[in-house]
Structure formats: structure tokens, C-alpha cells
Amino acid sequence: MALTNYDLVVTKTFKKYFNSLDSDIKDRIKSHIIHIEEDPYTGKHLHGNLKGLYSFRVGKYRVIYSIEERPKRIVLYFVGHRKGIYDKL
């Protein structure tokens, strides 16, 4: 079964925090994003106030995103250190 790639939408907030990270962690996050574009449901489904959002872990950092099926796209909302990232949402 072939996987369908999703389009990627990057918010201004995501860009701001992503650009402030060290190049090593940025490279690692980029490689995870490529994987998520192919199969976005591999991320962790969030609950409670964050219902409808997903996250994936890269070391001590988390990327928060949503999945839209029509059109097929992933919206990257936030990236940050695991301590406090969920408080900022």
C-alpha cells in the first residue's frame, strides 16, 4: 500500500521557535518532519485541551501539529523544549 504525502503548512510561531534552535536539533527535527509527511498518524495523539493535535519527540524537544484530511495537509504549530511546551499552547 502506497502512502500519500501530505502538504506541509508551517505557522509563523513554529518558524520563530524553530529558527532559534541549534543547527543539530533543527536537522534532526527536519528528518522527523519528512517521515511525518508520509505518515502523520505515527505521532502521539494529544488529549484534553489539546485534543485534535499530535506531537512527536526529538530528544528533549516536541513538535506540535495537526492533521487535515481535506485537503491532505499537516500544520506545524509549535516546537520547543518538553518542559513547558504544552503550557504555551
PAZAPA-4460 file (N, C-alpha, C; in steps of 0.05 Angstrom, whole numbers, plus 32768, in hexadecimal, padded with zeros to 4 digits):
% residues 89
    n_x    n_y    n_z   ca_x   ca_y   ca_z    c_x    c_y    c_z   seq   type   mol
   8011   7FE9   8000   8000   8000   8000   8012   8019   8000     1      M     A
   800E   802B   7FED   801E   8043   7FEB   8012   8058   7FFE     2      A     A
   8024   8066   800B   801C   807B   801D   8019   8095   800D     3      L     A
   8006   80A5   8014   8001   80BF   8007   800F   80D5   8017     4      T     A
   8020   80E4   8009   802D   80FA   8017   8019   8111   801D     5      N     A
   801C   811E   8033   800C   8134   803B   801B   814E   8035     6      Y     A
   800D   8163   802E   801A   817D   802C   8021   8187   8048     7      D     A
   8035   8198   8049   803E   81A2   8063   8038   81C0   8065     8      L     A
   802C   81C8   807B   8027   81E5   8080   8036   81EB   809A     9      V     A
   8046   8200   8099   8057   8208   80B0   804D   8223   80BA    10      V     A
   8045   8224   80D3   803B   823E   80DE   8053   8250   80E5    11      T     A
   804D   826A   80E8   8061   827D   80EF   806D   8277   810B    12      K     A
   805D   826E   811D   8066   8266   8138   807A   824F   8136    13      T     A
   8074   823B   8126   8086   8225   8123   80A1   822E   8117    14      F     A
   80A0   823F   8102   80B8   8249   80F6   80C9   8258   810A    15      K     A
   80BC   8269   811A   80CB   827A   812E   80DA   8268   8141    16      K     A
   80CE   8254   814D   80DB   8243   8160   80EE   8230   8153    17      Y     A
   80E7   8226   813B   80F9   8214   812D   8114   8222   8126    18      F     A
   8112   823B   811C   812A   8249   8115   813C   8250   812C    19      N     A
   8132   824F   8144   8142   8255   815C   8151   823C   8166    20      S     A
   814C   8225   815B   8159   820C   8164   8175   8209   8158    21      L     A
   8185   81F8   8165   819F   81F1   815B   819C   81E2   8141    22      D     A
   81B0   81E4   812F   81AE   81D7   8115   81AC   81B8   8117    23      S     A
   81B8   81AC   812C   81B7   818F   812F   819A   8186   8134    24      D     A
   818D   8193   8146   8171   818B   814C   815F   8192   8135    25      I     A
   8164   81A8   8127   8154   81AF   810F   8156   8199   80FA    26      K     A
   816E   818F   80F6   8171   8179   80E2   8162   8160   80EA    27      D     A
   8163   815A   8104   8155   8142   810E   8136   8146   810B    28      R     A
   812C   815D   8111   8110   8163   810E   8107   8161   80F1    29      I     A
   8118   816C   80DF   8111   816B   80C2   810E   814F   80B9    30      K     A
   8120   813D   80C2   811E   8121   80B9   8104   8114   80C4    31      S     A
   80FC   811B   80DC   80E2   8111   80E6   80CB   811C   80D7    32      H     A
   80CC   8135   80CF   80B6   8141   80C0   80B3   8133   80A5    33      I     A
   80C8   812B   8098   80C7   811C   807F   80B7   8102   8084    34      I     A
   80BD   80F4   8099   80AF   80DB   80A0   8091   80E1   80A5    35      H     A
   808B   80F6   80B4   8070   80FD   80BB   8060   8104   80A3    36      I     A
   806C   8111   808F   805E   8118   8076   8053   80FF   8068    37      E     A
   8062   80E9   806A   8059   80D0   805E   8044   80C1   806E    38      E     A
   8047   80C2   8089   8034   80B4   809A   8030   80C4   80B4    39      D     A
   801F   80D9   80B3   801C   80EB   80CA   8010   80DE   80E3    40      P     A
   8003   80C8   80E0   7FF6   80BB   80F7   8009   80AC   8109    41      Y     A
   8023   80AC   8102   8037   809F   8114   803D   80B0   812C    42      T     A
   8035   80C9   812C   8039   80DA   8144   8026   80D3   815A    43      G     A
   802B   80DE   8171   801B   80D9   8189   8002   80EB   8188    44      K     A
   7FEB   80DF   818B   7FD1   80ED   818B   7FCE   80FA   81A6    45      H     A
   7FCA   8114   81A7   7FC7   8123   81C0   7FAA   8123   81C9    46      L     A
   7FA6   8127   81E3   7F8C   8126   81EF   7F85   813F   81FF    47      H     A
   7F6D   8140   820A   7F65   8156   821B   7F62   8170   820A    48      G     A
   7F6D   8186   8214   7F6B   819F   8206   7F7A   819F   81EB    49      N     A
   7F8B   818B   81E7   7F9B   8189   81CF   7F8F   8174   81BB    50      L     A
   7F77   816C   81C1   7F6A   8158   81AF   7F6A   8161   8192    51      K     A
   7F71   8150   8180   7F72   8157   8164   7F8E   815D   815B    52      G     A
   7FA1   815F   816E   7FBD   8165   8167   7FCD   814C   816C    53      L     A
   7FE5   814B   815F   7FF8   8135   8161   8013   8141   8169    54      Y     A
   8024   8130   8173   8040   8138   8178   8053   8122   8171    55      S     A
   806B   8129   816B   8081   8116   816A   8099   8120   8179    56      F     A
   80A9   810E   8182   80BF   8113   8193   80D9   8112   8184    57      R     A
   80EB   8125   8188   8106   8125   817E   8118   812D   8195    58      V     A
   8123   8119   81A2   8133   811E   81BA   8121   812B   81CF    59      G     A
   812A   8142   81D9   811B   8150   81EE   8107   8164   81E2    60      K     A
   8103   8164   81C8   80F2   8176   81BA   80D8   8169   81B0    61      Y     A
   80C3   8178   81AE   80AA   816E   81A3   80A1   8180   818D    62      R     A
   8095   8174   8179   8088   8182   8162   806A   817D   8164    63      V     A
   805A   8192   8164   803D   8190   8166   8031   8197   814B    64      I     A
   801F   8185   8142   8014   8189   8127   7FF7   817E   8126    65      Y     A
   7FE9   8185   8111   7FCF   817A   810C   7FCF   816D   80F0    66      S     A
   7FBB   815C   80EC   7FB8   814E   80D2   7F9D   8155   80C7    67      I     A
   7F9C   815D   80AE   7F83   8163   80A0   7F82   8150   8088    68      E     A
   7F6C   8143   8085   7F68   812F   806F   7F5F   813C   8055    69      E     A
   7F50   8151   8057   7F47   815F   803E   7F4B   817C   8040    70      R     A
   7F5F   8187   8034   7F73   817A   8024   7F87   816B   8036    71      P     A
   7F96   8159   802B   7FA9   8149   803A   7FC1   815C   8041    72      K     A
   7FC1   8164   805B   7FD7   8175   8063   7FDC   8172   8081    73      R     A
   7FF5   8179   8088   7FFE   8179   80A3   8005   8196   80AA    74      I     A
   7FFA   819F   80C1   8000   81BB   80CA   8013   81B9   80E2    75      V     A
   802B   81C4   80DF   803E   81C5   80F5   8039   81DE   8105    76      L     A
   8032   81DA   811F   802B   81F1   8130   8042   81FA   8142    77      Y     A
   8050   81E8   814E   8063   81F0   8162   8079   81DB   8165    78      F     A
   8091   81E5   816C   80A7   81D4   8173   80B5   81E0   818B    79      V     A
   80BC   81CF   819E   80C9   81DA   81B6   80D2   81C4   81C9    80      G     A
   80DF   81CC   81DE   80E9   81B9   81F2   80D1   81AC   8200    81      H     A
   80D4   8193   8207   80BD   8184   8212   80B3   8190   822C    82      R     A
   80C4   819E   823B   80BB   81AC   8253   80AD   81C5   824B    83      K     A
   8094   81C7   824E   8085   81DF   8249   8079   81E3   822E    84      G     A
   807F   81D1   821B   8074   81D5   8200   8055   81D4   8201    85      I     A
   804B   81C2   8211   802D   81BF   8211   8020   81D6   821F    86      Y     A
   802F   81E4   8231   8024   81FB   823E   8021   8213   822B    87      D     A
   8031   8214   8216   8031   822A   8203   801B   8227   81EF    88      K     A
   800E   8210   81EE   7FF9   820D   81DA   7FDE   8216   81E5    89      L     A
***
